Amino acid sequence: TFVTGSADLTGPSRTTLDKVAGLLAQNESVTAEVQGHTDNQGNDSANLALSTARAKAVVAYLAGKGIAASRLTAKGYGETRPVASNASDAGRSRNRRVVFVPAG
């Protein structure tokens, strides 16, 4: 997850991504779309750009851990695919996320 308005990875996010990097390293044939998402705060175009930046930040982090960036496609979806209600802080926090979707 991310802080509002930011594509900076948090400490807990890095810990999770380190585990993902380990799994990807053990399964070299796996490719995935890295989907970035936002809450509904701000305007649509800014959220789309932010969600793309979040996905790209994750791909860059994993590439720094030795995972071939060619295995990962960064795609931003803005606020269009919430997993929780944006009516509460907790829900908005859950919506600021990145999701891995295996390709193929």
Biopython code that builds the backbone (N, CA, C, O; Angstrom):
import numpy as np
from Bio.PDB.StructureBuilder import StructureBuilder

atoms = [
    (1, "THR", "N", (0.842, -1.192, 0.000)),
    (1, "THR", "CA", (0.000, 0.000, 0.000)),
    (1, "THR", "C", (0.877, 1.241, 0.000)),
    (1, "THR", "O", (2.092, 1.156, 0.183)),
    (2, "PHE", "N", (0.253, 2.394, -0.207)),
    (2, "PHE", "CA", (0.983, 3.646, -0.343)),
    (2, "PHE", "C", (0.334, 4.741, 0.492)),
    (2, "PHE", "O", (-0.847, 4.675, 0.834)),
    (3, "VAL", "N", (1.127, 5.735, 0.805)),
    (3, "VAL", "CA", (0.630, 6.938, 1.458)),
    (3, "VAL", "C", (-0.150, 7.735, 0.416)),
    (3, "VAL", "O", (0.184, 7.679, -0.767)),
    (4, "THR", "N", (-1.170, 8.468, 0.824)),
    (4, "THR", "CA", (-1.959, 9.285, -0.093)),
    (4, "THR", "C", (-1.059, 10.169, -0.939)),
    (4, "THR", "O", (-0.162, 10.832, -0.420)),
    (5, "GLY", "N", (-1.301, 10.175, -2.241)),
    (5, "GLY", "CA", (-0.596, 11.056, -3.162)),
    (5, "GLY", "C", (0.853, 10.695, -3.429)),
    (5, "GLY", "O", (1.588, 11.520, -3.973)),
    (6, "SER", "N", (1.294, 9.499, -3.069)),
    (6, "SER", "CA", (2.700, 9.132, -3.187)),
    (6, "SER", "C", (2.875, 7.798, -3.895)),
    (6, "SER", "O", (2.042, 6.898, -3.788)),
    (7, "ALA", "N", (3.993, 7.697, -4.630)),
    (7, "ALA", "CA", (4.386, 6.426, -5.234)),
    (7, "ALA", "C", (5.611, 5.863, -4.524)),
    (7, "ALA", "O", (6.226, 4.909, -5.000)),
    (8, "ASP", "N", (5.965, 6.459, -3.378)),
    (8, "ASP", "CA", (7.121, 5.983, -2.608)),
    (8, "ASP", "C", (6.753, 4.702, -1.868)),
    (8, "ASP", "O", (5.704, 4.617, -1.230)),
    (9, "LEU", "N", (7.625, 3.717, -1.963)),
    (9, "LEU", "CA", (7.398, 2.456, -1.264)),
    (9, "LEU", "C", (7.643, 2.626, 0.224)),
    (9, "LEU", "O", (8.607, 3.276, 0.628)),
    (10, "THR", "N", (6.783, 2.051, 1.035)),
    (10, "THR", "CA", (6.934, 2.086, 2.488)),
    (10, "THR", "C", (7.784, 0.898, 2.932)),
    (10, "THR", "O", (8.034, -0.019, 2.150)),
    (11, "GLY", "N", (8.222, 0.919, 4.174)),
    (11, "GLY", "CA", (8.986, -0.195, 4.723)),
    (11, "GLY", "C", (8.251, -1.524, 4.620)),
    (11, "GLY", "O", (8.820, -2.507, 4.146)),
    (12, "PRO", "N", (6.976, -1.569, 5.062)),
    (12, "PRO", "CA", (6.229, -2.820, 4.929)),
    (12, "PRO", "C", (6.068, -3.259, 3.463)),
    (12, "PRO", "O", (6.059, -4.455, 3.169)),
    (13, "SER", "N", (5.944, -2.302, 2.560)),
    (13, "SER", "CA", (5.828, -2.647, 1.139)),
    (13, "SER", "C", (7.110, -3.296, 0.642)),
    (13, "SER", "O", (7.068, -4.273, -0.105)),
    (14, "ARG", "N", (8.246, -2.753, 1.057)),
    (14, "ARG", "CA", (9.528, -3.333, 0.651)),
    (14, "ARG", "C", (9.676, -4.762, 1.182)),
    (14, "ARG", "O", (10.180, -5.642, 0.484)),
    (15, "THR", "N", (9.238, -4.981, 2.403)),
    (15, "THR", "CA", (9.299, -6.323, 2.990)),
    (15, "THR", "C", (8.476, -7.301, 2.163)),
    (15, "THR", "O", (8.929, -8.408, 1.870)),
    (16, "THR", "N", (7.280, -6.899, 1.790)),
    (16, "THR", "CA", (6.421, -7.752, 0.959)),
    (16, "THR", "C", (7.048, -7.979, -0.405)),
    (16, "THR", "O", (7.045, -9.100, -0.914)),
    (17, "LEU", "N", (7.588, -6.914, -1.004)),
    (17, "LEU", "CA", (8.186, -7.044, -2.333)),
    (17, "LEU", "C", (9.445, -7.903, -2.310)),
    (17, "LEU", "O", (9.760, -8.559, -3.303)),
    (18, "ASP", "N", (10.161, -7.909, -1.205)),
    (18, "ASP", "CA", (11.313, -8.803, -1.089)),
    (18, "ASP", "C", (10.860, -10.262, -1.181)),
    (18, "ASP", "O", (11.539, -11.091, -1.785)),
    (19, "LYS", "N", (9.717, -10.566, -0.581)),
    (19, "LYS", "CA", (9.164, -11.923, -0.663)),
    (19, "LYS", "C", (8.719, -12.229, -2.096)),
    (19, "LYS", "O", (8.934, -13.334, -2.595)),
    (20, "VAL", "N", (8.103, -11.254, -2.747)),
    (20, "VAL", "CA", (7.674, -11.427, -4.135)),
    (20, "VAL", "C", (8.890, -11.666, -5.021)),
    (20, "VAL", "O", (8.861, -12.528, -5.900)),
    (21, "ALA", "N", (9.953, -10.910, -4.794)),
    (21, "ALA", "CA", (11.179, -11.085, -5.580)),
    (21, "ALA", "C", (11.714, -12.505, -5.426)),
    (21, "ALA", "O", (12.156, -13.112, -6.401)),
    (22, "GLY", "N", (11.678, -13.030, -4.215)),
    (22, "GLY", "CA", (12.123, -14.399, -3.978)),
    (22, "GLY", "C", (11.288, -15.410, -4.746)),
    (22, "GLY", "O", (11.824, -16.350, -5.334)),
    (23, "LEU", "N", (9.982, -15.215, -4.740)),
    (23, "LEU", "CA", (9.094, -16.117, -5.478)),
    (23, "LEU", "C", (9.336, -16.024, -6.985)),
    (23, "LEU", "O", (9.376, -17.039, -7.681)),
    (24, "LEU", "N", (9.496, -14.802, -7.476)),
    (24, "LEU", "CA", (9.748, -14.627, -8.909)),
    (24, "LEU", "C", (11.104, -15.216, -9.306)),
    (24, "LEU", "O", (11.243, -15.768, -10.397)),
    (25, "ALA", "N", (12.087, -15.103, -8.440)),
    (25, "ALA", "CA", (13.411, -15.666, -8.727)),
    (25, "ALA", "C", (13.352, -17.187, -8.817)),
    (25, "ALA", "O", (14.070, -17.795, -9.610)),
    (26, "GLN", "N", (12.500, -17.794, -8.004)),
    (26, "GLN", "CA", (12.357, -19.250, -8.013)),
    (26, "GLN", "C", (11.498, -19.753, -9.177)),
    (26, "GLN", "O", (11.524, -20.938, -9.511)),
    (27, "ASN", "N", (10.742, -18.846, -9.786)),
    (27, "ASN", "CA", (9.817, -19.213, -10.864)),
    (27, "ASN", "C", (10.072, -18.313, -12.062)),
    (27, "ASN", "O", (9.283, -17.415, -12.357)),
    (28, "GLU", "N", (11.171, -18.560, -12.741)),
    (28, "GLU", "CA", (11.644, -17.655, -13.786)),
    (28, "GLU", "C", (10.745, -17.564, -15.007)),
    (28, "GLU", "O", (10.918, -16.649, -15.813)),
    (29, "SER", "N", (9.807, -18.461, -15.177)),
    (29, "SER", "CA", (8.913, -18.390, -16.333)),
    (29, "SER", "C", (7.691, -17.515, -16.073)),
    (29, "SER", "O", (6.937, -17.220, -17.001)),
    (30, "VAL", "N", (7.486, -17.100, -14.833)),
    (30, "VAL", "CA", (6.314, -16.303, -14.485)),
    (30, "VAL", "C", (6.490, -14.871, -14.968)),
    (30, "VAL", "O", (7.518, -14.235, -14.736)),
    (31, "THR", "N", (5.446, -14.378, -15.653)),
    (31, "THR", "CA", (5.364, -12.968, -16.027)),
    (31, "THR", "C", (4.082, -12.424, -15.420)),
    (31, "THR", "O", (3.165, -13.187, -15.114)),
    (32, "ALA", "N", (4.011, -11.105, -15.244)),
    (32, "ALA", "CA", (2.824, -10.544, -14.604)),
    (32, "ALA", "C", (2.600, -9.096, -15.008)),
    (32, "ALA", "O", (3.524, -8.371, -15.377)),
    (33, "GLU", "N", (1.340, -8.707, -14.923)),
    (33, "GLU", "CA", (0.988, -7.291, -15.020)),
    (33, "GLU", "C", (0.992, -6.755, -13.591)),
    (33, "GLU", "O", (0.351, -7.320, -12.705)),
    (34, "VAL", "N", (1.709, -5.678, -13.377)),
    (34, "VAL", "CA", (1.748, -5.018, -12.084)),
    (34, "VAL", "C", (0.754, -3.867, -12.166)),
    (34, "VAL", "O", (1.000, -2.869, -12.843)),
    (35, "GLN", "N", (-0.367, -4.013, -11.473)),
    (35, "GLN", "CA", (-1.452, -3.050, -11.556)),
    (35, "GLN", "C", (-1.396, -2.057, -10.400)),
    (35, "GLN", "O", (-1.442, -2.449, -9.234)),
    (36, "GLY", "N", (-1.296, -0.775, -10.728)),
    (36, "GLY", "CA", (-1.309, 0.277, -9.721)),
    (36, "GLY", "C", (-2.708, 0.834, -9.549)),
    (36, "GLY", "O", (-3.453, 0.976, -10.520)),
    (37, "HIS", "N", (-3.068, 1.152, -8.297)),
    (37, "HIS", "CA", (-4.404, 1.660, -7.984)),
    (37, "HIS", "C", (-4.301, 2.824, -6.989)),
    (37, "HIS", "O", (-3.312, 2.961, -6.269)),
    (38, "THR", "N", (-5.342, 3.649, -6.972)),
    (38, "THR", "CA", (-5.422, 4.769, -6.028)),
    (38, "THR", "C", (-6.784, 4.765, -5.344)),
    (38, "THR", "O", (-7.685, 4.014, -5.718)),
    (39, "ASP", "N", (-6.909, 5.624, -4.331)),
    (39, "ASP", "CA", (-8.227, 5.883, -3.771)),
    (39, "ASP", "C", (-8.887, 6.956, -4.641)),
    (39, "ASP", "O", (-8.363, 7.291, -5.704)),
    (40, "ASN", "N", (-10.014, 7.493, -4.212)),
    (40, "ASN", "CA", (-10.736, 8.454, -5.043)),
    (40, "ASN", "C", (-10.414, 9.912, -4.712)),
    (40, "ASN", "O", (-11.106, 10.816, -5.179)),
    (41, "GLN", "N", (-9.387, 10.145, -3.924)),
    (41, "GLN", "CA", (-8.993, 11.510, -3.596)),
    (41, "GLN", "C", (-8.241, 12.106, -4.780)),
    (41, "GLN", "O", (-7.403, 11.428, -5.374)),
    (42, "GLY", "N", (-8.522, 13.361, -5.139)),
    (42, "GLY", "CA", (-7.873, 13.987, -6.282)),
    (42, "GLY", "C", (-8.669, 13.760, -7.549)),
    (42, "GLY", "O", (-9.737, 13.149, -7.526)),
    (43, "ASN", "N", (-8.130, 14.265, -8.672)),
    (43, "ASN", "CA", (-8.873, 14.135, -9.927)),
    (43, "ASN", "C", (-8.457, 12.883, -10.696)),
    (43, "ASN", "O", (-7.408, 12.293, -10.441)),
    (44, "ASP", "N", (-9.302, 12.501, -11.634)),
    (44, "ASP", "CA", (-9.121, 11.243, -12.362)),
    (44, "ASP", "C", (-7.775, 11.158, -13.069)),
    (44, "ASP", "O", (-7.095, 10.137, -12.970)),
    (45, "SER", "N", (-7.376, 12.216, -13.785)),
    (45, "SER", "CA", (-6.132, 12.150, -14.557)),
    (45, "SER", "C", (-4.915, 12.076, -13.634)),
    (45, "SER", "O", (-3.954, 11.368, -13.936)),
    (46, "ALA", "N", (-4.947, 12.796, -12.522)),
    (46, "ALA", "CA", (-3.837, 12.723, -11.565)),
    (46, "ALA", "C", (-3.763, 11.333, -10.939)),
    (46, "ALA", "O", (-2.672, 10.803, -10.730)),
    (47, "ASN", "N", (-4.913, 10.745, -10.641)),
    (47, "ASN", "CA", (-4.930, 9.405, -10.056)),
    (47, "ASN", "C", (-4.429, 8.356, -11.038)),
    (47, "ASN", "O", (-3.754, 7.406, -10.643)),
    (48, "LEU", "N", (-4.756, 8.523, -12.310)),
    (48, "LEU", "CA", (-4.261, 7.583, -13.313)),
    (48, "LEU", "C", (-2.730, 7.670, -13.402)),
    (48, "LEU", "O", (-2.048, 6.647, -13.452)),
    (49, "ALA", "N", (-2.207, 8.883, -13.421)),
    (49, "ALA", "CA", (-0.749, 9.061, -13.468)),
    (49, "ALA", "C", (-0.091, 8.503, -12.208)),
    (49, "ALA", "O", (0.952, 7.855, -12.292)),
    (50, "LEU", "N", (-0.691, 8.746, -11.043)),
    (50, "LEU", "CA", (-0.143, 8.249, -9.785)),
    (50, "LEU", "C", (-0.164, 6.720, -9.742)),
    (50, "LEU", "O", (0.799, 6.099, -9.293)),
    (51, "SER", "N", (-1.248, 6.120, -10.203)),
    (51, "SER", "CA", (-1.326, 4.660, -10.181)),
    (51, "SER", "C", (-0.276, 4.049, -11.105)),
    (51, "SER", "O", (0.291, 3.002, -10.791)),
    (52, "THR", "N", (-0.016, 4.685, -12.228)),
    (52, "THR", "CA", (1.028, 4.215, -13.134)),
    (52, "THR", "C", (2.397, 4.353, -12.483)),
    (52, "THR", "O", (3.240, 3.464, -12.604)),
    (53, "ALA", "N", (2.617, 5.465, -11.795)),
    (53, "ALA", "CA", (3.892, 5.673, -11.096)),
    (53, "ALA", "C", (4.086, 4.622, -10.008)),
    (53, "ALA", "O", (5.207, 4.160, -9.792)),
    (54, "ARG", "N", (3.028, 4.245, -9.332)),
    (54, "ARG", "CA", (3.117, 3.206, -8.303)),
    (54, "ARG", "C", (3.508, 1.868, -8.910)),
    (54, "ARG", "O", (4.372, 1.170, -8.380)),
    (55, "ALA", "N", (2.879, 1.513, -10.009)),
    (55, "ALA", "CA", (3.206, 0.247, -10.668)),
    (55, "ALA", "C", (4.658, 0.264, -11.153)),
    (55, "ALA", "O", (5.373, -0.729, -11.015)),
    (56, "LYS", "N", (5.085, 1.379, -11.712)),
    (56, "LYS", "CA", (6.465, 1.490, -12.194)),
    (56, "LYS", "C", (7.465, 1.441, -11.042)),
    (56, "LYS", "O", (8.554, 0.889, -11.197)),
    (57, "ALA", "N", (7.114, 2.009, -9.895)),
    (57, "ALA", "CA", (7.998, 1.969, -8.725)),
    (57, "ALA", "C", (8.206, 0.529, -8.266)),
    (57, "ALA", "O", (9.310, 0.152, -7.873)),
    (58, "VAL", "N", (7.156, -0.264, -8.314)),
    (58, "VAL", "CA", (7.258, -1.670, -7.919)),
    (58, "VAL", "C", (8.124, -2.438, -8.913)),
    (58, "VAL", "O", (8.980, -3.223, -8.507)),
    (59, "VAL", "N", (7.913, -2.220, -10.203)),
    (59, "VAL", "CA", (8.724, -2.892, -11.216)),
    (59, "VAL", "C", (10.194, -2.508, -11.040)),
    (59, "VAL", "O", (11.070, -3.370, -11.111)),
    (60, "ALA", "N", (10.467, -1.231, -10.814)),
    (60, "ALA", "CA", (11.848, -0.780, -10.624)),
    (60, "ALA", "C", (12.468, -1.413, -9.384)),
    (60, "ALA", "O", (13.633, -1.811, -9.412)),
    (61, "TYR", "N", (11.715, -1.510, -8.313)),
    (61, "TYR", "CA", (12.221, -2.126, -7.090)),
    (61, "TYR", "C", (12.586, -3.590, -7.341)),
    (61, "TYR", "O", (13.656, -4.048, -6.941)),
    (62, "LEU", "N", (11.692, -4.313, -8.002)),
    (62, "LEU", "CA", (11.950, -5.723, -8.269)),
    (62, "LEU", "C", (13.117, -5.894, -9.242)),
    (62, "LEU", "O", (13.900, -6.835, -9.111)),
    (63, "ALA", "N", (13.237, -4.999, -10.205)),
    (63, "ALA", "CA", (14.384, -5.047, -11.122)),
    (63, "ALA", "C", (15.677, -4.842, -10.344)),
    (63, "ALA", "O", (16.693, -5.467, -10.651)),
    (64, "GLY", "N", (15.646, -3.982, -9.351)),
    (64, "GLY", "CA", (16.804, -3.766, -8.489)),
    (64, "GLY", "C", (17.160, -4.990, -7.661)),
    (64, "GLY", "O", (18.281, -5.105, -7.166)),
    (65, "LYS", "N", (16.210, -5.902, -7.511)),
    (65, "LYS", "CA", (16.435, -7.155, -6.785)),
    (65, "LYS", "C", (16.811, -8.296, -7.728)),
    (65, "LYS", "O", (16.903, -9.452, -7.315)),
    (66, "GLY", "N", (17.028, -7.955, -9.008)),
    (66, "GLY", "CA", (17.472, -8.958, -9.965)),
    (66, "GLY", "C", (16.395, -9.601, -10.814)),
    (66, "GLY", "O", (16.683, -10.524, -11.576)),
    (67, "ILE", "N", (15.166, -9.136, -10.701)),
    (67, "ILE", "CA", (14.080, -9.677, -11.522)),
    (67, "ILE", "C", (14.060, -8.907, -12.840)),
    (67, "ILE", "O", (14.039, -7.676, -12.837)),
    (68, "ALA", "N", (14.066, -9.613, -13.950)),
    (68, "ALA", "CA", (14.062, -8.958, -15.262)),
    (68, "ALA", "C", (12.797, -8.119, -15.421)),
    (68, "ALA", "O", (11.680, -8.626, -15.311)),
    (69, "ALA", "N", (12.991, -6.838, -15.679)),
    (69, "ALA", "CA", (11.848, -5.942, -15.851)),
    (69, "ALA", "C", (10.980, -6.368, -17.027)),
    (69, "ALA", "O", (9.792, -6.048, -17.065)),
    (70, "SER", "N", (11.554, -7.082, -17.980)),
    (70, "SER", "CA", (10.786, -7.552, -19.140)),
    (70, "SER", "C", (9.714, -8.568, -18.748)),
    (70, "SER", "O", (8.808, -8.838, -19.537)),
    (71, "ARG", "N", (9.803, -9.129, -17.553)),
    (71, "ARG", "CA", (8.808, -10.087, -17.066)),
    (71, "ARG", "C", (7.590, -9.398, -16.464)),
    (71, "ARG", "O", (6.578, -10.043, -16.191)),
    (72, "LEU", "N", (7.690, -8.082, -16.256)),
    (72, "LEU", "CA", (6.646, -7.338, -15.555)),
    (72, "LEU", "C", (6.170, -6.166, -16.409)),
    (72, "LEU", "O", (6.983, -5.429, -16.967)),
    (73, "THR", "N", (4.861, -5.998, -16.509)),
    (73, "THR", "CA", (4.278, -4.881, -17.237)),
    (73, "THR", "C", (3.572, -3.982, -16.236)),
    (73, "THR", "O", (2.666, -4.427, -15.532)),
    (74, "ALA", "N", (3.981, -2.720, -16.165)),
    (74, "ALA", "CA", (3.359, -1.768, -15.248)),
    (74, "ALA", "C", (2.140, -1.128, -15.914)),
    (74, "ALA", "O", (2.225, -0.642, -17.042)),
    (75, "LYS", "N", (1.011, -1.133, -15.212)),
    (75, "LYS", "CA", (-0.223, -0.554, -15.737)),
    (75, "LYS", "C", (-0.976, 0.131, -14.610)),
    (75, "LYS", "O", (-1.192, -0.461, -13.552)),
    (76, "GLY", "N", (-1.374, 1.372, -14.833)),
    (76, "GLY", "CA", (-2.141, 2.114, -13.840)),
    (76, "GLY", "C", (-3.623, 2.091, -14.146)),
    (76, "GLY", "O", (-4.033, 2.200, -15.302)),
    (77, "TYR", "N", (-4.420, 1.950, -13.109)),
    (77, "TYR", "CA", (-5.873, 1.928, -13.253)),
    (77, "TYR", "C", (-6.555, 3.057, -12.473)),
    (77, "TYR", "O", (-7.783, 3.125, -12.431)),
    (78, "GLY", "N", (-5.776, 3.927, -11.865)),
    (78, "GLY", "CA", (-6.363, 5.037, -11.123)),
    (78, "GLY", "C", (-7.288, 4.546, -10.027)),
    (78, "GLY", "O", (-6.968, 3.619, -9.282)),
    (79, "GLU", "N", (-8.438, 5.186, -9.946)),
    (79, "GLU", "CA", (-9.414, 4.875, -8.903)),
    (79, "GLU", "C", (-10.539, 3.981, -9.414)),
    (79, "GLU", "O", (-11.559, 3.826, -8.742)),
    (80, "THR", "N", (-10.363, 3.386, -10.608)),
    (80, "THR", "CA", (-11.455, 2.672, -11.272)),
    (80, "THR", "C", (-11.750, 1.280, -10.725)),
    (80, "THR", "O", (-12.794, 0.710, -11.040)),
    (81, "ARG", "N", (-10.854, 0.717, -9.912)),
    (81, "ARG", "CA", (-11.052, -0.656, -9.417)),
    (81, "ARG", "C", (-10.860, -0.745, -7.895)),
    (81, "ARG", "O", (-9.947, -1.420, -7.419)),
    (82, "PRO", "N", (-11.722, -0.063, -7.144)),
    (82, "PRO", "CA", (-11.564, -0.115, -5.686)),
    (82, "PRO", "C", (-11.876, -1.502, -5.139)),
    (82, "PRO", "O", (-12.710, -2.228, -5.681)),
    (83, "VAL", "N", (-11.185, -1.855, -4.049)),
    (83, "VAL", "CA", (-11.467, -3.113, -3.345)),
    (83, "VAL", "C", (-12.190, -2.853, -2.033)),
    (83, "VAL", "O", (-12.598, -3.785, -1.340)),
    (84, "ALA", "N", (-12.344, -1.569, -1.697)),
    (84, "ALA", "CA", (-13.015, -1.179, -0.457)),
    (84, "ALA", "C", (-13.707, 0.160, -0.694)),
    (84, "ALA", "O", (-13.445, 0.838, -1.688)),
    (85, "SER", "N", (-14.577, 0.527, 0.210)),
    (85, "SER", "CA", (-15.270, 1.797, 0.105)),
    (85, "SER", "C", (-14.301, 2.954, 0.320)),
    (85, "SER", "O", (-13.449, 2.902, 1.206)),
    (86, "ASN", "N", (-14.432, 3.986, -0.485)),
    (86, "ASN", "CA", (-13.628, 5.182, -0.315)),
    (86, "ASN", "C", (-14.236, 6.146, 0.706)),
    (86, "ASN", "O", (-13.767, 7.276, 0.852)),
    (87, "ALA", "N", (-15.274, 5.701, 1.409)),
    (87, "ALA", "CA", (-15.953, 6.552, 2.379)),
    (87, "ALA", "C", (-15.217, 6.634, 3.714)),
    (87, "ALA", "O", (-15.558, 7.465, 4.556)),
    (88, "SER", "N", (-14.209, 5.778, 3.916)),
    (88, "SER", "CA", (-13.476, 5.794, 5.187)),
    (88, "SER", "C", (-11.969, 5.819, 4.908)),
    (88, "SER", "O", (-11.515, 5.447, 3.826)),
    (89, "ASP", "N", (-11.211, 6.265, 5.907)),
    (89, "ASP", "CA", (-9.753, 6.252, 5.789)),
    (89, "ASP", "C", (-9.237, 4.838, 5.561)),
    (89, "ASP", "O", (-8.338, 4.622, 4.748)),
    (90, "ALA", "N", (-9.808, 3.876, 6.281)),
    (90, "ALA", "CA", (-9.362, 2.485, 6.153)),
    (90, "ALA", "C", (-9.616, 1.963, 4.747)),
    (90, "ALA", "O", (-8.766, 1.282, 4.174)),
    (91, "GLY", "N", (-10.766, 2.274, 4.194)),
    (91, "GLY", "CA", (-11.088, 1.829, 2.842)),
    (91, "GLY", "C", (-10.180, 2.482, 1.811)),
    (91, "GLY", "O", (-9.680, 1.815, 0.905)),
    (92, "ARG", "N", (-9.967, 3.785, 1.950)),
    (92, "ARG", "CA", (-9.071, 4.481, 1.018)),
    (92, "ARG", "C", (-7.665, 3.919, 1.100)),
    (92, "ARG", "O", (-6.993, 3.788, 0.077)),
    (93, "SER", "N", (-7.211, 3.588, 2.288)),
    (93, "SER", "CA", (-5.885, 3.001, 2.461)),
    (93, "SER", "C", (-5.779, 1.678, 1.709)),
    (93, "SER", "O", (-4.763, 1.412, 1.066)),
    (94, "ARG", "N", (-6.802, 0.857, 1.782)),
    (94, "ARG", "CA", (-6.789, -0.436, 1.070)),
    (94, "ARG", "C", (-6.772, -0.250, -0.441)),
    (94, "ARG", "O", (-6.232, -1.086, -1.165)),
    (95, "ASN", "N", (-7.357, 0.835, -0.915)),
    (95, "ASN", "CA", (-7.417, 1.087, -2.353)),
    (95, "ASN", "C", (-6.101, 1.609, -2.924)),
    (95, "ASN", "O", (-5.894, 1.545, -4.136)),
    (96, "ARG", "N", (-5.219, 2.118, -2.089)),
    (96, "ARG", "CA", (-3.900, 2.593, -2.543)),
    (96, "ARG", "C", (-2.949, 1.401, -2.546)),
    (96, "ARG", "O", (-2.271, 1.131, -1.555)),
    (97, "ARG", "N", (-2.910, 0.696, -3.667)),
    (97, "ARG", "CA", (-2.221, -0.592, -3.673)),
    (97, "ARG", "C", (-1.677, -0.924, -5.052)),
    (97, "ARG", "O", (-1.940, -0.233, -6.036)),
    (98, "VAL", "N", (-0.916, -1.999, -5.088)),
    (98, "VAL", "CA", (-0.455, -2.611, -6.326)),
    (98, "VAL", "C", (-0.852, -4.073, -6.265)),
    (98, "VAL", "O", (-0.745, -4.712, -5.219)),
    (99, "VAL", "N", (-1.311, -4.599, -7.391)),
    (99, "VAL", "CA", (-1.739, -5.990, -7.487)),
    (99, "VAL", "C", (-0.938, -6.659, -8.605)),
    (99, "VAL", "O", (-0.719, -6.065, -9.661)),
    (100, "PHE", "N", (-0.505, -7.890, -8.366)),
    (100, "PHE", "CA", (0.175, -8.674, -9.393)),
    (100, "PHE", "C", (-0.838, -9.624, -10.023)),
    (100, "PHE", "O", (-1.512, -10.380, -9.324)),
    (101, "VAL", "N", (-0.939, -9.578, -11.336)),
    (101, "VAL", "CA", (-1.827, -10.484, -12.065)),
    (101, "VAL", "C", (-0.955, -11.294, -13.025)),
    (101, "VAL", "O", (-0.399, -10.745, -13.976)),
    (102, "PRO", "N", (-0.836, -12.605, -12.774)),
    (102, "PRO", "CA", (-0.010, -13.428, -13.660)),
    (102, "PRO", "C", (-0.512, -13.343, -15.099)),
    (102, "PRO", "O", (-1.716, -13.354, -15.352)),
    (103, "ALA", "N", (0.421, -13.260, -16.024)),
    (103, "ALA", "CA", (0.077, -13.216, -17.451)),
    (103, "ALA", "C", (-0.022, -14.636, -17.984)),
    (103, "ALA", "O", (0.664, -15.546, -17.518)),
    (104, "GLY", "N", (-0.886, -14.800, -18.963)),
    (104, "GLY", "CA", (-0.994, -16.085, -19.634)),
    (104, "GLY", "C", (-1.780, -17.036, -18.913)),
    (104, "GLY", "O", (-1.952, -18.166, -19.368)),
]
sb = StructureBuilder()
sb.init_structure("model")
sb.init_model(0)
sb.init_chain("A")
sb.init_seg("    ")
for serial, (resi, resn, name, xyz) in enumerate(atoms, 1):
    if name == "N":
        sb.init_residue(resn, " ", resi, " ")
    sb.init_atom(name, np.array(xyz, "f"), 0.0, 1.0, " ", f" {name:<3s}", serial, name[0])
structure = sb.get_structure()
